[in-house]
Structure formats: structure tokens, C-alpha cells
Amino acid sequence: MCCLFCFLVVFSAGAWAAVPQWEDPELQQLASCLPNTVLQCRADSTSRKYLYAFKRWMDWAGSKEEVVPFPAKPMHIALYLQYLANTVKSKSATSVAVNALAWAHRMAGMESPTENSLVRTVVDALDRSLAQPKTRKEPVTAAMLEELVEKFGNPSATLSDVRSLAAFLLGFAAFLRFDEISQLKCCDIAIESSHLSVKLRSSKTDQYREGALVPVARTSTATCPVAMMERYIKLAQIDLSSELNLFRAIVKSKKGEYLRRDGGLSYTRFRELFLAMIKSIGLAPKEFGLHSLRSGGATAAANAGVPDRLFKRHGRWKSELAKDGYVKDLLSSRLLVSKSLGV
């Protein structure tokens, strides 16, 4: 079953069922625009995730003669969640399935059957039975970045290596997620004598796309994010007024390397580049991920005693719980608790 068919199912049921009967041209034109508006209730990445999960439900339900795919019935959803628990055995898969079904029904103007008491009970039970210990990736440290710059940032470094270093240092210093790095345009970077500013047009926690401006200081160290960004801009001949992606794939030719004009770096490719560099300095790649850059910057700032208000604003966190989840406290800091007990 294709994704287009899934959209047709949703936007022909519930509140949408009467649309084909309208004769007024203006109403028809407005109704044709409405699906795109409705889809913007979630971030693009979230909508894609929900669409895939909803398609998976439609495929499963369509293979069962006694199951109505849409609108779904609570008992059928409960059975589907049990199927996922038996096959995928993932708490994340069941959670996304429930959220995707709720998303689809609400877009159709219907009450979500996922709020049914049976479905909620099954969800709670699977949350307990499928729970796994969290294995957080290690944060990157300033010392690790120094090693990377020393190894890959020499004066004769390739465009590929300078691009990677510029992206890694910016991700660390501005507490950036991969999506934020990959969506940066050349014109989102402004460089001044004391710092550079990163314009984030939208992010995971910016539901209303208000945007944010993140300043990154110029330092006198080898790992200065501003200096490395300037080096990348010069080497790649980037026009900072351009709407092209800042970090793009590289084309290699007899004349050297240059940035591909269109598109950006995929998550898979960016992760490969990051883990390859991590491995080259003797670290275990499995202990790190792209989030290690954001958590590494956050950890360094927290352990350096950066005021909480500035720390939270720099990382665009909406809650204390979300912010604290990124920080790995120093052992010496944690020992202060028991040292203060007077025993």
C-alpha cells in the first residue's frame, strides 16, 4: 500500500466525506488547500514518521478480513499492538503506532480510538514489559575535538575534512541537533569580529517556527568554531548570501574538491564521517552518536558553571527535564553530595 493511498483514506473519511458533494467553487478550492495546512500540525520529520507507522497499520489491517483499517476500532488496535509486541518487541514501535493512529484520526476530524481505556491499558502494560535500560551515547569532549583538529585540520587538509571539522565544532559549540545542522543555509551564518551567529529557522522544540539566533564566540584556540567556519567558507568558496545548504556533498575531480550545488548531507553520511573520525583517534564508535556533539557541548557548559538561564536558552530547551538529560555530571561534582553529609 502506497503512502498516497493512506492520505486518500484519511482525507476522504470523517469530516472530509462531504467535500466531494460541494458545488461552490470557492469551497472546493479552500478544501483542496486544507490537507496541506492540516499536515503542518506536526514537524515534517514527525509527519513522515507517523505516515510510515500508519501505512504499516493499514498494511496489517488490510491483510485481515475481520479488521476495518479506518476508522479503526479499539479492539483491533489493541490486537495490533500485541502483534508489534510479539514481532518487533519494541516499546518505541508501539508508541509510534499509537501516536500515528491518533494523528490520522484527528486529521480526519474524528475522536481518536487510541484514547479508549482498553487501548490505554495495553499501552501501559507494553511500556512496562518492553522497557529496556537506556544506553546513552557518550558526550564528545573539548579534548577529543582538539585531537580531531590536530589530526585532520593541518594546513593541507582537504575540503572534506575541513567541512567535517567545521560542522562538528559548530554542533558542539551551538548545541545543535543533526536536523539543525543539515537544514542550515549559507545565509544563516553571520560572522563578526567577536563571534558568529547561527540562525535556526526551525527546530524540534520550536513548534511555531519562531526561529532562534545562537551566538558562538571566537576563541584563540585551535578548536575555535569561528576560525574553522571561516576556513571552510574560504576553501569551499561559499557565498554567505546564498540560500544553498551550508553543508553539502563533495565532488572530487582532477582539479580538486568542490561542493555539490544542490542538496545537503544525509544523516547516514554525516554519521559515517563523524564515527570514522572518532575511530581514528582510538575511541569506540559504538559509544558515540551525532547527539554526542550536542550533549558534549551541554556537558562542558554545565560543568563549567554556565548560569542555568543562559545554558537553557543556548540549547533551546523548553523544560528542565529535557535539558538535564543531555548533561553528564563530573564525578567530582557528584561526590560533593555525599561529602556534604557529614559522615
N, C-alpha and C positions, 0 to 999 in steps of 0.2 A: 504494500500500500504506500503510495507516494505522499509526500508532505502536503502537496496541493490539495489532494483529496481530503486530508484531515481538516484543512482550513475550510473547505467547502461544506463539510459536515457541520462544523461549529457555526459558520455564518449562514446557515440555512435553517437552523433549528431555533427553538425558543422565541426570543423577541424578533429574530430575523425572518421568521416564517411568513409574515405578512408583507414583506418588502416587495416580492415579485408582483403582487396584486395592485400596487400603487400605479396610478396613471399620471400623476403630477410630475412633469419633467424635473422640476427643481428638487422635489423629494427624492426622486430616483438618483439624481446627481449627488445629493448630500449623502444618501445611503451608500453610494459607491465609494465615497471617501472615508466613511466611518470605520471600516475594518482596520485601515492603516492607523487611524487615531487610537482605536482600542488596543492595538498591538503595542503601542508606545507606553502602556501602563507598566511595563517592565523593561529593564535594560535589554539591549539586543542579545547579549550573551545569555541572559536568563531566559528570554523567549525561545532562543534556539535550543537550549537545554530542555525546556518544557515541551517544545514541539516534538523533539526526539522521543521523550518519555511518553507523550500522548500517542504518538504513532505506534510505539511499542504496545501500548494498551489496546489500540484499535486492531492491530495485527492479531493479538492474542484473543480478544473478544470475537473478532471476525471468524476465528477458526472453531468457535463453539456455537453450535446451533441454538443452544438454550440461553445464550448470553446476548443481551442487547448492548451494542457498543456505545450508543449515545442517544439520549441521555442515559448515563449509567445508573445502575441500581446498587444500593449499599451492599447487599449480599454478594453481588458479582465483584464489586471492588474488594471486599474482604477476601474472597477466594483468589483474586488476582494477587493480592499482597502475600497470601500464603504461598502461591506459586513462585513469586520472586524470592521469598524466604527460602524455599526448598531448592531453587536452582541457582540464583545469583548469590544468595546468602550475604547480602549487603544491606546494612542499615541505610546507607546513602541512597541505594536504588529504590527502596520502599518509600523513603521520604520524598524523593523527587517525583515518584509516581503519584503520590497523594497530592502534592503541590501542583503538578501538571494537570491532573483531573479537575482540581478546584479552579485553576486558571481557565481551562477550556469551558467549563460550565458557566462561570461568571461572565466570560466574554459573550456567551450566548444569552446572557440575561437571566440565567436560571440560578436557583439556590443550589449550592454545591452538596452533592450526596456524601462528600467526604466528611461533612460535619455530623453525620449520623452517629449515634452512640456506639453501634457495633463497629463501625469503621475506626472510630477513635480508640476503642478498646483494643482492637487488633494492632493499630499503630503503636500504642503504648506498650503492648506485650512484645512486639518485634523490636522496639527500641531497646528493650531490656535484654532480650535473648540474642540479638545480633550485635550488641555493643562490643567493640574491640578497644583495647588500650590504645590511646593516642600516641603516635610516634612522630613527634615534632622534628622537623629538619633543624640542623644546627645553624645558628646565625653566622654570617660572614663577619670577620673582624677587620679592623684597620690594618693589622699586621699581615693578614692574608692578602689584602689589596696591595700592600707595599711589595710583597713578593711577586704578585702578578705584574705590577708595573715594572719592577726591576727585570723580570724575565721577558716580557713582551712589549715593553714601552721604550726600548732603546731608540736612538736617533734614526736608525734604518728600519724601524718597524713598518710592517705592511699596513695598508689601509684597513684590511680585515681586522688585524689585531688592535689598531687604534680605535676603530669603531666599537669593538667589544669592550675595551677598557673604558671608553667614554660612556657607554651605556651602563656598565657595571658601577662605575663611580657615581654617576648621576642617580642610579637606582638606590644606591646606598645612602647618599647624602640627602636626597629629597624624599626618602621613604616611599619609593614608587613600587606599585604593583606592575606585573608584566603588561597587563592591558593598558595601563597608563603610559608605559614606555613605548609600546608598539603603536599607540594612537597619536603620538607626538608628531606635529608638523614642524617643518623648518622654522616657520614664523612664530612658533610657540616658545622659542628661545630668544631671550634678550640679554645681551652681555654688557655689563658696565665695569668700571674700574675696580669696584669692590666686590662685585658678586654677579651671578647670572640669575635670571628669573625664569621659572618654568611655568607656562600657562597650561593648566589642566582644564580642558573643555568639559569633561565629564569624568566621573569615576564611580566605583562601586557604591560608595556611600553618598554620592551626590545624585539623589533620585530625581531632582528637579533641574539638573544640568545648569546650576548656577555658576559652575566653574570655580577655579581656585588659582591663586598665584603663589608659587612656592619659591622663596629665595634660597640660594645656595652660595655660601661665602667663598671668596677667593682666598686661598691659603698659600703659604710659602713652601709647602711640602711637595714631594714627588707625586703624591696621590691627589693633588689639587683637582677637583672635578671641573673647575672653570678652565684651567690651563689645558686639561686633556680635551675638553669640548672644543676649545679654540683650535687645538692641533687637528682634531678630526674635521672641523669645518674647513680649515685651510687645505688639508690633504685631499678632502673629497670635493673641494670647490663648491661648497653649499651656499646657496643664496638664502639668507635668513628672512627674506620677504616671500619666499615660496610656500605654497600650500602642499608641497610634496611631503611624503613621510620623511622624518628626520633619519631614522634608522632603516636602511633598505638592503636588499640583497646586493652582493658584489659580483660584477662581471670581470673575469680575468681574460686578458688578451696579450698579444705580443708587446703592446705598448705599455702594459701595466694593468693596474686595477682601477675600476671606476664603479660608481653606484649605478644600479639599475634605475631607470627613471620612474617606473611605476611600482606600486605595491610596497609592502613592508616585510618585516621578518616574522615568520610564523613562530608560534610557541615552541614547537618541536625543534626548529633550527636554533632558536635563541637558547633553549635549554641545552642542546648539544654543545654549543660553543662555550657556554658557561661551565658545564661539567667537565669538558675537555681541559679547560684551563685550570680548574680546581684539581683535577687528577695530576696535571703536570707539575704541581708543586707538592706532591706527595700526600694529598688528602683523599679520603674515601668519597667518591662521587655520590654513593647511595645515602650519605648523611646530609646532603645539601640539595636544595632546590632553588628555583628562581625567587621564591619568597624569602630565601636566606638573605637576600640583599636588603629588603625592607625591614626584616626582623633584625638584621645586623646593625643597620643604622639606628633603629629604635633602641636596641640594647645598649649601643655605645652612648647614645644621648642620655638614657635613663641612668646608667652607671656613672656618667659624668656629672649628674646632678642638675640637668637642664630643668628649669621650672616647669611644673606639670602643665600649666596653661599653654605655654609655648610649644611644649612637646606634643600635646594633643592636637593643637592647631596645625603644626607642621605635618603631622601624619594624617590629617583629615579624619580623625576618629570621632564617632558620634557618642560612644559610650566608654566608660572606664573599663568594662569587661573586655571589650574588643581591643582596646589599647594595651591592657596588661597581658593579653595573650601573645603579644609579639615580643615581650621582653624576657630575656634570660638573665636573672639577677646573678651578680658575682657571689661566689661562695663566701667571701669575706663579709659581704653585706648581709647575707642570710645568717651568718654566725652571730651577728650583732644581736639578734633576737634572744638567743639562749644566753649570750654573755651578759645581757642586761637583767637576767632573772635573779641574780644574787646567790646562785648556788655554786 
